[in-house]
Amino acid sequence: MKLHYSKIFLFFLRLNILLTLYQIYNNNEPHITPHHTPIYISRVLSECNIQSLNYDNDPQMKKVMNTFNRQTSQRLRKYDERMKDKRQKRKEERDKNIEKIIEKDKWTNH
């Protein structure tokens, strides 16, 4: 009988330790909240000014921003030039096709 009491006692002792640890763990976790508590969403990062004064006064940051702006504008200029060339080529092709269609139409009508 003593053996059974000791086993029961050890079982409840382990259970008590586990439950205590579980409760401590849950109290320290901020992401575990009850279902009725509303979740607060912080919008601070999305609403802040992108170019804050800290970056404006930093010489290294100014250099990086200038380099980025220069490279971006250069890429955009190259892209615009390519697009103009492509548009011009397509326009010429379209005009040629229209002329061919008109000539073909003239030949078929006569």
Beta strands, then each sheet from edge to edge (+ up, - down):
end
